[in-house]
């Protein structure tokens, strides 16, 4: 009874708690268009002063990395300890660096 | 508000021993499982069913309380009740979203609720004839819900756990709101006190049933515990609820309608009388006092809102045709 054309699209909601912070993903909702998505996001996700700015983006517009490639994607970072300051020995006499 | 202990799910699963062992190891390490991660079919099915039932419970849960919004005794009571019912609606939406991450569509879940195929918590099939019922629901029903939902914040499935954290945070006012109503009635006239006692009499046993069948009867409990979907058994949570609630009733000067209720020094918990499981089963099956009424109300709301949904989609399509990409100001 509901063909694809009639489904109400899904949107991801991002909220900025206050100026100076990033917008953060808080959840999702269904809405026919961006104006209604913003309106619903306000009603559903900011009933208690959770933020002062909302972004909504269609879930279908998000490209996500494949979880089955999580290892090859992210594990190489683990053994690159030379990217961290503690890898380098600097004598105490030099002071804080 | 809350879900029943899961009603009738099939957690059987057919993956290889090796796959299941690797999955169990992740769960045992307290790693959260996220939407696109590999997971046993039984895990997915159990969650879809549990989160779906939980979401439906929030939505249907708006009805017994909504019944009193226009008749709340003061503006203060009315705005609090409105805010609470609005919260329940929001909680339903968080939960539907969490279930959707498992590959079930909102439309499918809605259809299952409206057709009567999907279950929701038995508690919402009891009527709310007096204002004291609104107090009793906040105090007992939300109290039982919180007891159940706090451990769900640590559920192994990430989206469900995150939804529960939001729900628990928002729900902390609900129980206090209800208890305050009970307090006012219990300290009021003789007639008001009787009203409070009458509500407690009617809501006590159904509230205990919210935790689901007793452990010896609950077939899916073990697997759900293994997968860390739930952290405590139905009976453990029920016992915790009783222990927390009895002193609250004593403070109100009200009597819990259970002649067998007494403190057990040895177990440091209350022994309680036998729960009427025949009533519980009948309500789940659809024969509670309000089952038909609740479904009728949901169907009416859905049907009468159809033109709004259709108009919104038609408008969105028309605008999309006019302007290929809508520009949104993303600061």
Boltz contact constraints between the chains, C-beta under 6 A:
constraints:
  - contact:
      token1: [A, 2]
      token2: [B, 107]
      max_distance: 6.0
  - contact:
      token1: [A, 27]
      token2: [B, 97]
      max_distance: 6.0
  - contact:
      token1: [A, 28]
      token2: [B, 97]
      max_distance: 6.0
  - contact:
      token1: [A, 30]
      token2: [B, 106]
      max_distance: 6.0
  - contact:
      token1: [A, 32]
      token2: [B, 312]
      max_distance: 6.0
  - contact:
      token1: [A, 32]
      token2: [B, 313]
      max_distance: 6.0
  - contact:
      token1: [A, 32]
      token2: [B, 316]
      max_distance: 6.0
  - contact:
      token1: [A, 33]
      token2: [B, 316]
      max_distance: 6.0
  - contact:
      token1: [A, 34]
      token2: [B, 326]
      max_distance: 6.0
  - contact:
      token1: [A, 34]
      token2: [B, 328]
      max_distance: 6.0
  - contact:
      token1: [A, 36]
      token2: [B, 312]
      max_distance: 6.0
  - contact:
      token1: [A, 44]
      token2: [B, 90]
      max_distance: 6.0
  - contact:
      token1: [A, 44]
      token2: [B, 93]
      max_distance: 6.0
  - contact:
      token1: [A, 55]
      token2: [B, 330]
      max_distance: 6.0
  - contact:
      token1: [A, 67]
      token2: [B, 36]
      max_distance: 6.0
  - contact:
      token1: [A, 67]
      token2: [B, 37]
      max_distance: 6.0
